[in-house]
Amino acid sequence: MRVFRSTRRAFLNWTNRLLAGSGLAAGALAADSRQEPEGEDYYEKLGVTKIINAAGTYTALTASIMPASVQAAVARAAKTPVRLAELQTAAGEYIARRLHCEAALVTDGAASALTLGTAACMTRANRTAIHNIPTDLAEIRNEVIVQKSHRYDYDHAIRNCGTRFVEVETMKQYEAAFNERTVMAHFFNAAEGGAIGREEWVRVAHAHGVPCFNDAAADVPPIANLWNYTEMGFDLVTFSGGKGIRGPQNAGLLLGKKELIAAAAMNNNPFSDTVGRGMKVAKEQIVGMVAAVDWFLTQSDAGMEAEFRKRAERIAAQLKGIPTLKSTIALPDVAANAVPHLLIRYDPQRVKITPEAVMQELRRGSPSIELNPTTGKVRGGGLPTDENTIVVGVWMLQAGEEDIVARRLREVLSQAAA
């Protein structure tokens, strides 16, 4: 056998040399020597503009890019069919062990987790209710208590189940809001307002026998947030898969109590007569989330922050010399997107271009660059910004892109200062 392998290797090497001039390789002659095709560039084929993401993990910008290990896991999972229920169960058990919670479910994004978690609270003691929501609610509890300042654009994901929000602002109102129709208490983790904190929110709800849901979709890093809130007592917590965790954009995590996660799964695909049937989670998404959790847990908060600061400092250094320009590095003082951002300010009388115009210039350029959408906004996203602030989100930049961003910023600002 050793002689055969040696002879075969020599033959392949000789054939490679012989066919090199024609662009062929002996690997084409042997299955175990072939490399996977890179795939056609369909962005180019479809005429879709590729961008440099100096904004952040925004859905409209296709969120994050999966690390190489996650991309490889997704590609490998695509090659083999499995039984979906078995994969979901195994993935959930594995993720729950890694994130120190009772149970977990890979969902079709964090918004899907909001819907499924709400459906779980509504149907956990009444399986026939799975068929009835969101319209036939006479016998189903459907009131969700929420702080008024925690109302947000993702309310609809909860209202998909036919719920009705009951708003409170004070502890006294919160205590009085519970009744026989109350099914859940909802908390928006990144809310900038609200008089009632997480621990008190959980304590009061549990005193009334009502489960608490925490939407922490964009709230990693820090890494420990993946278990902080379930350990705090929240019965359900959701995280987006395609943001800081760097999994597939169309995936999310629903973490929490076994009973509720099991009920959420019953309201999910592949079961047909459910509110979550259209929230299909493919095998690639499920494996991608498992791989992303594995990857994310190999990182460190200090290491990630150091890398992001390094990128911001590199951009700032290349902008020195532009009249009146000053740059600072800041972290949002809210839970979401708590990573270093580069803030750039200048005297608009000396550098005669607005931050919004700078954003448009970078967007129109080649390569097209997207700055953080809080650029030119007053206190955007928990950052100390104003109408004269350019915000560069550095954490989704790929290797070397910070230099491209710096060069384009310098070109646009220098021209405006001339």
Stockholm file with secondary structure:
# STOCKHOLM 1.0

chainA/1-418         MRVFRSTRRAFLNWTNRLLAGSGLAAGALAADSRQEPEGEDYYEKLGVTKIINAAGTYTALTASIMPASVQAAVARAAKTPVRLAELQTAAGEYIARRLHCEAALVTDGAASALTLGTAACMTRANRTAIHNIPTDLAEIRNEVIVQKSHRYDYDHAIRNCGTRFVEVETMKQYEAAFNERTVMAHFFNAAEGGAIGREEWVRVAHAHGVPCFNDAAADVPPIANLWNYTEMGFDLVTFSGGKGIRGPQNAGLLLGKKELIAAAAMNNNPFSDTVGRGMKVAKEQIVGMVAAVDWFLTQSDAGMEAEFRKRAERIAAQLKGIPTLKSTIALPDVAANAVPHLLIRYDPQRVKITPEAVMQELRRGSPSIELNPTTGKVRGGGLPTDENTIVVGVWMLQAGEEDIVARRLREVLSQAAA
#=GR chainA/1-418 SS CHHHHHHHHHHHHHHHHHHGGGTCCGGGGCGGGCCCCCCCCHHHHHTCCCEEEESCSCGGGTCCCCCHHHHHHHHHHTTSCCCHHHHHHHHHHHHHHHTTSSEEEEESSHHHHHHHHHHHHHHTTCTTHHHHTTTCCTTSCCEEEEEGGGCCTTHHHHHTTTCEEEEECSHHHHHHTCCTTEEEEEEETTCSCCSSCHHHHHHHHHHTTCCEEEECTTCCSSTTHHHHHHHHTCSEEEEESSSTTCCCTTCEEEEECHHHHHHHHHTBTTCSSSTBTTSCCCHHHHHHHHHHHHHHTTSCHHHHHHHHHHHHHHHHHTTTTSTTCEEEEECCSSSTTCSCEEEEECCTTTSCCCHHHHHHHHHHSSSEEEECTTTTCTTGGGSCCCTTEEEEECTTCCTTHHHHHHHHHHHHHHHHHC
#=GC SS_cons         CHHHHHHHHHHHHHHHHHHGGGTCCGGGGCGGGCCCCCCCCHHHHHTCCCEEEESCSCGGGTCCCCCHHHHHHHHHHTTSCCCHHHHHHHHHHHHHHHTTSSEEEEESSHHHHHHHHHHHHHHTTCTTHHHHTTTCCTTSCCEEEEEGGGCCTTHHHHHTTTCEEEEECSHHHHHHTCCTTEEEEEEETTCSCCSSCHHHHHHHHHHTTCCEEEECTTCCSSTTHHHHHHHHTCSEEEEESSSTTCCCTTCEEEEECHHHHHHHHHTBTTCSSSTBTTSCCCHHHHHHHHHHHHHHTTSCHHHHHHHHHHHHHHHHHTTTTSTTCEEEEECCSSSTTCSCEEEEECCTTTSCCCHHHHHHHHHHSSSEEEECTTTTCTTGGGSCCCTTEEEEECTTCCTTHHHHHHHHHHHHHHHHHC
//
